[in-house]
Amino acid sequence: MDHHTARRVRDYGGRVGTPSDERTFEVVAWPAERRLVLYVPEIEAATTVVAMSDADAAARSLIADLTGLDAGAIRCDIRLGRRGTGPTP
């Protein structure tokens, strides 16, 4: 997706993604094959990392690439779980 296309992508709140938007996304993480899978339910996308210390940056990058939001304006609420599970009380 090029820069111009990315800016036209609407985020799930109905606003056009711009650098001034600030959004928090839920990210579900689970181990798989010596890696950590990071799944963002709101955009139905996933990526993997080797270490949990890389999770926030990787999730923000994935979300930014797919929504057109500025990576610096994205917050991630990362929790351990499995895809398809509801929030843990």
The first five atom37 places (N, CA, C, CB, O) and aatype in JSON, in Angstrom:
{
  "aatype": [12, 3, 8, 8, 16, 0, 1, 1, 19, 1, 3, 18, 7, 7, 1, 19, 7, 16, 14, 15, 3, 6, 1, 16, 13, 6, 19, 19, 0, 17, 14, 0, 6, 1, 1, 10, 19, 10, 18, 19, 14, 6, 9, 6, 0, 0, 16, 16, 19, 19, 0, 12, 15, 3, 0, 3, 0, 0, 0, 1, 15, 10, 9, 0, 3, 10, 16, 7, 10, 3, 0, 7, 0, 9, 1, 4, 3, 9, 1, 10, 7, 1, 1, 7, 16, 7, 14, 16, 14],
  "atom_mask": [
    [1, 1, 1, 1, 1],
    [1, 1, 1, 1, 1],
    [1, 1, 1, 1, 1],
    [1, 1, 1, 1, 1],
    [1, 1, 1, 1, 1],
    [1, 1, 1, 1, 1],
    [1, 1, 1, 1, 1],
    [1, 1, 1, 1, 1],
    [1, 1, 1, 1, 1],
    [1, 1, 1, 1, 1],
    [1, 1, 1, 1, 1],
    [1, 1, 1, 1, 1],
    [1, 1, 1, 0, 1],
    [1, 1, 1, 0, 1],
    [1, 1, 1, 1, 1],
    [1, 1, 1, 1, 1],
    [1, 1, 1, 0, 1],
    [1, 1, 1, 1, 1],
    [1, 1, 1, 1, 1],
    [1, 1, 1, 1, 1],
    [1, 1, 1, 1, 1],
    [1, 1, 1, 1, 1],
    [1, 1, 1, 1, 1],
    [1, 1, 1, 1, 1],
    [1, 1, 1, 1, 1],
    [1, 1, 1, 1, 1],
    [1, 1, 1, 1, 1],
    [1, 1, 1, 1, 1],
    [1, 1, 1, 1, 1],
    [1, 1, 1, 1, 1],
    [1, 1, 1, 1, 1],
    [1, 1, 1, 1, 1],
    [1, 1, 1, 1, 1],
    [1, 1, 1, 1, 1],
    [1, 1, 1, 1, 1],
    [1, 1, 1, 1, 1],
    [1, 1, 1, 1, 1],
    [1, 1, 1, 1, 1],
    [1, 1, 1, 1, 1],
    [1, 1, 1, 1, 1],
    [1, 1, 1, 1, 1],
    [1, 1, 1, 1, 1],
    [1, 1, 1, 1, 1],
    [1, 1, 1, 1, 1],
    [1, 1, 1, 1, 1],
    [1, 1, 1, 1, 1],
    [1, 1, 1, 1, 1],
    [1, 1, 1, 1, 1],
    [1, 1, 1, 1, 1],
    [1, 1, 1, 1, 1],
    [1, 1, 1, 1, 1],
    [1, 1, 1, 1, 1],
    [1, 1, 1, 1, 1],
    [1, 1, 1, 1, 1],
    [1, 1, 1, 1, 1],
    [1, 1, 1, 1, 1],
    [1, 1, 1, 1, 1],
    [1, 1, 1, 1, 1],
    [1, 1, 1, 1, 1],
    [1, 1, 1, 1, 1],
    [1, 1, 1, 1, 1],
    [1, 1, 1, 1, 1],
    [1, 1, 1, 1, 1],
    [1, 1, 1, 1, 1],
    [1, 1, 1, 1, 1],
    [1, 1, 1, 1, 1],
    [1, 1, 1, 1, 1],
    [1, 1, 1, 0, 1],
    [1, 1, 1, 1, 1],
    [1, 1, 1, 1, 1],
    [1, 1, 1, 1, 1],
    [1, 1, 1, 0, 1],
    [1, 1, 1, 1, 1],
    [1, 1, 1, 1, 1],
    [1, 1, 1, 1, 1],
    [1, 1, 1, 1, 1],
    [1, 1, 1, 1, 1],
    [1, 1, 1, 1, 1],
    [1, 1, 1, 1, 1],
    [1, 1, 1, 1, 1],
    [1, 1, 1, 0, 1],
    [1, 1, 1, 1, 1],
    [1, 1, 1, 1, 1],
    [1, 1, 1, 0, 1],
    [1, 1, 1, 1, 1],
    [1, 1, 1, 0, 1],
    [1, 1, 1, 1, 1],
    [1, 1, 1, 1, 1],
    [1, 1, 1, 1, 1]
  ],
  "atom_positions": [
    [[0.86, -1.17, 0.0], [0.0, 0.0, 0.0], [0.9, 1.23, 0.0], [-0.98, 0.0, 1.23], [1.77, 1.35, 0.87]],
    [[0.71, 2.15, -0.96], [1.54, 3.34, -1.01], [1.05, 4.36, 0.01], [1.54, 3.93, -2.42], [-0.01, 4.21, 0.61]],
    [[1.85, 5.41, 0.19], [1.57, 6.44, 1.19], [0.2, 7.09, 0.96], [2.67, 7.5, 1.18], [-0.56, 7.3, 1.9]],
    [[-0.11, 7.42, -0.28], [-1.37, 8.09, -0.57], [-2.57, 7.18, -0.32], [-1.39, 8.58, -2.01], [-3.59, 7.64, 0.19]],
    [[-2.45, 5.92, -0.67], [-3.54, 4.97, -0.42], [-3.74, 4.79, 1.07], [-3.25, 3.61, -1.1], [-4.87, 4.75, 1.56]],
    [[-2.64, 4.68, 1.8], [-2.72, 4.45, 3.25], [-3.48, 5.58, 3.94], [-1.32, 4.32, 3.84], [-4.24, 5.32, 4.87]],
    [[-3.28, 6.81, 3.5], [-3.96, 7.93, 4.14], [-5.46, 7.94, 3.86], [-3.35, 9.24, 3.67], [-6.22, 8.57, 4.6]],
    [[-5.89, 7.25, 2.82], [-7.32, 7.2, 2.49], [-8.04, 6.06, 3.19], [-7.49, 7.06, 0.99], [-9.27, 6.02, 3.22]],
    [[-7.29, 5.13, 3.75], [-7.91, 3.98, 4.42], [-8.62, 4.47, 5.68], [-6.86, 2.9, 4.78], [-8.04, 5.2, 6.49]],
    [[-9.86, 4.07, 5.83], [-10.61, 4.48, 7.02], [-10.33, 3.48, 8.15], [-12.13, 4.56, 6.73], [-10.32, 2.27, 7.94]],
    [[-10.13, 4.03, 9.35], [-9.97, 3.14, 10.48], [-11.36, 2.69, 10.92], [-9.2, 3.82, 11.65], [-12.36, 3.18, 10.39]],
    [[-11.44, 1.77, 11.87], [-12.71, 1.18, 12.25], [-13.6, 2.1, 13.07], [-12.47, -0.07, 13.0], [-14.74, 1.76, 13.36]],
    [[-13.09, 3.27, 13.45], [-13.92, 4.25, 14.13], [-14.6, 5.19, 13.15], [0.0, 0.0, 0.0], [-15.34, 6.08, 13.57]],
    [[-14.38, 5.0, 11.85], [-15.02, 5.82, 10.85], [-14.26, 7.08, 10.49], [0.0, 0.0, 0.0], [-14.69, 7.82, 9.61]],
    [[-13.12, 7.33, 11.14], [-12.32, 8.5, 10.84], [-11.24, 8.13, 9.83], [-11.69, 9.09, 12.12], [-10.81, 6.98, 9.78]],
    [[-10.82, 9.08, 9.05], [-9.71, 8.85, 8.14], [-8.44, 8.86, 8.97], [-9.65, 9.92, 6.99], [-8.27, 9.74, 9.82]],
    [[-7.55, 7.88, 8.74], [-6.3, 7.8, 9.49], [-5.4, 8.98, 9.18], [0.0, 0.0, 0.0], [-4.98, 9.17, 8.04]],
    [[-5.1, 9.77, 10.19], [-4.17, 10.88, 10.06], [-3.2, 10.84, 11.21], [-4.91, 12.24, 10.01], [-3.49, 10.22, 12.23]],
    [[-2.04, 11.49, 11.09], [-1.05, 11.44, 12.16], [-1.56, 11.96, 13.5], [0.14, 12.23, 11.77], [-1.02, 11.57, 14.54]],
    [[-2.59, 12.82, 13.53], [-3.07, 13.37, 14.8], [-4.03, 12.45, 15.54], [-3.74, 14.69, 14.55], [-4.31, 12.69, 16.71]],
    [[-4.55, 11.4, 14.89], [-5.44, 10.46, 15.56], [-4.64, 9.66, 16.58], [-6.12, 9.51, 14.54], [-3.48, 9.32, 16.34]],
    [[-5.25, 9.38, 17.72], [-4.63, 8.46, 18.68], [-5.62, 7.37, 18.95], [-4.21, 9.19, 19.99], [-6.76, 7.63, 19.34]],
    [[-5.19, 6.14, 18.77], [-6.06, 4.97, 18.92], [-5.37, 3.93, 19.79], [-6.44, 4.38, 17.54], [-4.15, 3.8, 19.78]],
    [[-6.17, 3.18, 20.53], [-5.67, 2.03, 21.28], [-6.28, 0.78, 20.66], [-6.01, 2.14, 22.82], [-7.49, 0.72, 20.44]],
    [[-5.43, -0.2, 20.38], [-5.86, -1.45, 19.78], [-5.56, -2.59, 20.73], [-5.17, -1.68, 18.42], [-4.51, -2.63, 21.36]],
    [[-6.5, -3.53, 20.84], [-6.27, -4.75, 21.6], [-5.37, -5.65, 20.74], [-7.62, -5.46, 21.98], [-5.6, -5.8, 19.54]],
    [[-4.37, -6.25, 21.37], [-3.48, -7.2, 20.7], [-3.43, -8.46, 21.56], [-2.04, -6.59, 20.48], [-3.12, -8.39, 22.75]],
    [[-3.74, -9.59, 20.96], [-3.7, -10.87, 21.66], [-2.41, -11.58, 21.25], [-4.97, -11.76, 21.35], [-2.12, -11.69, 20.06]],
    [[-1.65, -12.05, 22.22], [-0.36, -12.7, 21.95], [-0.37, -14.12, 22.47], [0.8, -11.9, 22.57], [-0.91, -14.4, 23.54]],
    [[0.25, -15.04, 21.71], [0.41, -16.41, 22.17], [1.65, -17.0, 21.53], [-0.85, -17.26, 21.83], [2.04, -16.61, 20.43]],
    [[2.3, -17.97, 22.23], [3.51, -18.61, 21.69], [3.15, -19.63, 20.61], [4.31, -19.28, 22.81], [2.14, -20.34, 20.7]],
    [[4.01, -19.7, 19.58], [3.84, -20.68, 18.51], [5.18, -20.87, 17.81], [2.74, -20.24, 17.5], [5.75, -19.92, 17.28]],
    [[5.67, -22.09, 17.82], [6.89, -22.44, 17.1], [8.06, -21.5, 17.37], [6.6, -22.47, 15.63], [8.64, -20.94, 16.44]],
    [[8.4, -21.33, 18.64], [9.54, -20.51, 19.08], [9.4, -19.03, 18.77], [10.79, -21.02, 18.45], [10.39, -18.29, 18.76]],
    [[8.19, -18.59, 18.51], [7.91, -17.19, 18.25], [6.67, -16.79, 19.04], [7.71, -16.93, 16.72], [6.02, -17.64, 19.66]],
    [[6.36, -15.54, 19.02], [5.16, -15.03, 19.67], [4.27, -14.45, 18.57], [5.5, -13.96, 20.77], [4.67, -13.53, 17.85]],
    [[3.06, -14.98, 18.45], [2.1, -14.47, 17.47], [1.39, -13.28, 18.1], [1.08, -15.58, 17.04], [0.99, -13.33, 19.26]],
    [[1.24, -12.22, 17.33], [0.52, -11.03, 17.77], [-0.67, -10.85, 16.82], [1.45, -9.75, 17.78], [-0.48, -10.64, 15.62]],
    [[-1.87, -10.93, 17.36], [-3.09, -10.83, 16.55], [-3.87, -9.59, 16.97], [-3.96, -12.11, 16.68], [-4.11, -9.39, 18.16]],
    [[-4.28, -8.78, 16.01], [-5.05, -7.57, 16.27], [-6.47, -7.81, 15.76], [-4.4, -6.3, 15.57], [-6.73, -7.68, 14.56]],
    [[-7.4, -8.17, 16.65], [-8.75, -8.54, 16.22], [-9.46, -7.45, 15.43], [-9.57, -8.89, 17.42], [-10.19, -7.76, 14.49]],
    [[-9.29, -6.2, 15.79], [-10.02, -5.12, 15.14], [-9.72, -5.01, 13.65], [-9.69, -3.81, 15.82], [-10.59, -4.62, 12.86]],
    [[-8.51, -5.35, 13.26], [-8.16, -5.29, 11.83], [-7.92, -6.68, 11.24], [-6.93, -4.42, 11.62], [-7.53, -6.81, 10.08]],
    [[-8.15, -7.71, 12.05], [-8.01, -9.1, 11.63], [-6.67, -9.35, 10.94], [-9.15, -9.48, 10.69], [-6.6, -9.86, 9.82]],
    [[-5.59, -8.98, 11.64], [-4.25, -9.13, 11.09], [-3.31, -9.63, 12.18], [-3.73, -7.8, 10.49], [-3.54, -9.41, 13.37]],
    [[-2.26, -10.31, 11.75], [-1.3, -10.88, 12.7], [0.12, -10.73, 12.18], [-1.62, -12.36, 12.98], [0.35, -10.58, 10.98]],
    [[1.05, -10.77, 13.12], [2.48, -10.8, 12.81], [3.14, -11.62, 13.91], [3.09, -9.34, 12.72], [2.47, -12.03, 14.86]],
    [[4.43, -11.87, 13.78], [5.14, -12.62, 14.81], [6.4, -11.89, 15.21], [5.48, -14.04, 14.33], [6.95, -11.09, 14.44]],
    [[6.87, -12.17, 16.42], [8.14, -11.65, 16.93], [8.85, -12.77, 17.66], [7.91, -10.42, 17.87], [8.24, -13.77, 18.04]],
    [[10.14, -12.59, 17.86], [10.93, -13.59, 18.59], [10.84, -13.34, 20.09], [12.4, -13.56, 18.13], [10.84, -14.29, 20.88]],
    [[10.78, -12.08, 20.5], [10.78, -11.73, 21.92], [9.65, -10.77, 22.26], [12.13, -11.12, 22.32], [9.26, -9.94, 21.43]],
    [[9.12, -10.89, 23.45], [8.05, -10.01, 23.91], [8.48, -8.55, 23.89], [7.59, -10.41, 25.32], [7.65, -7.66, 23.7]],
    [[9.76, -8.3, 24.08], [10.25, -6.93, 24.08], [10.05, -6.25, 22.72], [11.72, -6.9, 24.46], [10.06, -5.02, 22.64]],
    [[9.88, -7.02, 21.66], [9.65, -6.48, 20.32], [8.17, -6.35, 19.98], [10.33, -7.36, 19.3], [7.83, -5.83, 18.92]],
    [[7.3, -6.82, 20.85], [5.87, -6.93, 20.53], [5.2, -5.59, 20.28], [5.16, -7.63, 21.64], [4.47, -5.45, 19.3]],
    [[5.43, -4.61, 21.12], [4.74, -3.33, 20.96], [5.1, -2.66, 19.64], [5.1, -2.4, 22.13], [4.22, -2.22, 18.91]],
    [[6.38, -2.59, 19.33], [6.82, -1.96, 18.09], [6.29, -2.71, 16.86], [8.36, -1.89, 18.04], [5.88, -2.08, 15.89]],
    [[6.31, -4.03, 16.91], [5.83, -4.83, 15.78], [4.33, -4.66, 15.57], [6.16, -6.32, 15.99], [3.87, -4.53, 14.44]],
    [[3.58, -4.65, 16.66], [2.12, -4.48, 16.56], [1.78, -3.09, 16.03], [1.45, -4.71, 17.94], [0.92, -2.95, 15.17]],
    [[2.46, -2.05, 16.55], [2.21, -0.69, 16.06], [2.53, -0.56, 14.57], [3.02, 0.32, 16.86], [1.8, 0.09, 13.83]],
    [[3.63, -1.18, 14.15], [4.02, -1.13, 12.74], [2.98, -1.82, 11.86], [5.39, -1.78, 12.55], [2.62, -1.29, 10.81]],
    [[2.52, -2.98, 12.28], [1.49, -3.71, 11.53], [0.22, -2.87, 11.38], [1.16, -5.05, 12.22], [-0.32, -2.72, 10.29]],
    [[-0.23, -2.31, 12.5], [-1.45, -1.51, 12.5], [-1.28, -0.27, 11.61], [-1.82, -1.09, 13.93], [-2.17, 0.08, 10.84]],
    [[-0.14, 0.38, 11.72], [0.12, 1.57, 10.91], [0.13, 1.23, 9.42], [1.47, 2.21, 11.3], [-0.46, 1.96, 8.62]],
    [[0.77, 0.15, 9.06], [0.83, -0.26, 7.66], [-0.55, -0.53, 7.07], [1.7, -1.5, 7.51], [-0.81, -0.21, 5.92]],
    [[-1.43, -1.13, 7.87], [-2.73, -1.55, 7.35], [-3.84, -0.5, 7.49], [-3.15, -2.78, 8.05], [-4.84, -0.57, 6.77]],
    [[-3.67, 0.46, 8.39], [-4.73, 1.46, 8.6], [-4.36, 2.84, 8.09], [-5.06, 1.55, 10.05], [-5.25, 3.67, 7.86]],
    [[-3.08, 3.11, 7.92], [-2.65, 4.44, 7.53], [-2.48, 5.38, 8.7], [0.0, 0.0, 0.0], [-2.12, 6.54, 8.51]],
    [[-2.73, 4.9, 9.9], [-2.5, 5.73, 11.09], [-0.99, 5.88, 11.32], [-3.19, 5.11, 12.35], [-0.21, 5.02, 10.93]],
    [[-0.61, 6.97, 11.94], [0.79, 7.2, 12.29], [1.17, 6.25, 13.43], [1.03, 8.69, 12.7], [0.45, 6.16, 14.43]],
    [[2.28, 5.53, 13.29], [2.7, 4.55, 14.31], [2.87, 5.19, 15.68], [4.01, 3.88, 13.89], [2.65, 4.54, 16.7]],
    [[3.27, 6.45, 15.71], [3.45, 7.15, 16.99], [2.16, 7.46, 17.7], [0.0, 0.0, 0.0], [2.17, 7.74, 18.9]],
    [[1.03, 7.42, 16.98], [-0.28, 7.71, 17.57], [-1.05, 6.44, 17.92], [-1.1, 8.56, 16.61], [-2.21, 6.5, 18.32]],
    [[-0.39, 5.29, 17.79], [-1.04, 4.01, 18.06], [-0.58, 3.48, 19.41], [-0.73, 2.98, 16.94], [0.61, 3.44, 19.7]],
    [[-1.53, 3.08, 20.22], [-1.24, 2.43, 21.51], [-1.74, 1.0, 21.42], [-1.93, 3.2, 22.72], [-2.76, 0.73, 20.79]],
    [[-1.01, 0.09, 22.04], [-1.39, -1.33, 22.01], [-1.62, -1.85, 23.42], [-0.3, -2.16, 21.3], [-0.79, -1.65, 24.31]],
    [[-2.73, -2.5, 23.6], [-3.05, -3.18, 24.85], [-2.8, -4.66, 24.59], [-4.55, -2.91, 25.33], [-3.67, -5.37, 24.08]],
    [[-1.6, -5.12, 24.93], [-1.18, -6.5, 24.62], [-1.49, -7.4, 25.81], [0.33, -6.56, 24.26], [-1.12, -7.11, 26.94]],
    [[-2.18, -8.51, 25.52], [-2.47, -9.49, 26.57], [-2.19, -10.89, 26.03], [-3.96, -9.37, 27.07], [-2.3, -11.14, 24.83]],
    [[-1.84, -11.78, 26.92], [-1.62, -13.16, 26.52], [-2.96, -13.86, 26.43], [-0.7, -13.89, 27.52], [-3.83, -13.67, 27.28]],
    [[-3.13, -14.66, 25.41], [-4.37, -15.38, 25.2], [-4.26, -16.18, 23.92], [0.0, 0.0, 0.0], [-3.16, -16.52, 23.48]],
    [[-5.39, -16.49, 23.33], [-5.42, -17.18, 22.04], [-6.44, -16.5, 21.16], [-5.75, -18.69, 22.21], [-7.41, -15.92, 21.64]],
    [[-6.23, -16.59, 19.85], [-7.16, -16.0, 18.91], [-8.54, -16.58, 19.13], [-6.71, -16.23, 17.45], [-8.69, -17.79, 19.3]],
    [[-9.54, -15.7, 19.14], [-10.91, -16.15, 19.29], [-11.39, -16.23, 20.73], [0.0, 0.0, 0.0], [-12.55, -16.52, 20.98]],
    [[-10.49, -15.96, 21.68], [-10.92, -15.98, 23.08], [-11.34, -14.59, 23.49], [-9.81, -16.51, 24.0], [-10.79, -13.59, 23.03]],
    [[-12.31, -14.53, 24.36], [-12.76, -13.24, 24.87], [-11.79, -12.7, 25.9], [0.0, 0.0, 0.0], [-10.81, -13.35, 26.24]],
    [[-12.06, -11.5, 26.38], [-11.19, -10.9, 27.39], [-11.12, -11.74, 28.66], [-11.67, -9.5, 27.73], [-12.1, -12.36, 29.07]],
    [[-9.96, -11.75, 29.25], [-9.77, -12.47, 30.49], [-10.22, -11.57, 31.64], [-8.28, -12.92, 30.66], [-9.77, -10.42, 31.73]],
    [[-11.08, -12.06, 32.52], [-11.56, -11.2, 33.62], [-10.47, -10.88, 34.6], [-12.71, -11.87, 34.36], [-10.7, -10.17, 35.58]]
  ]
}
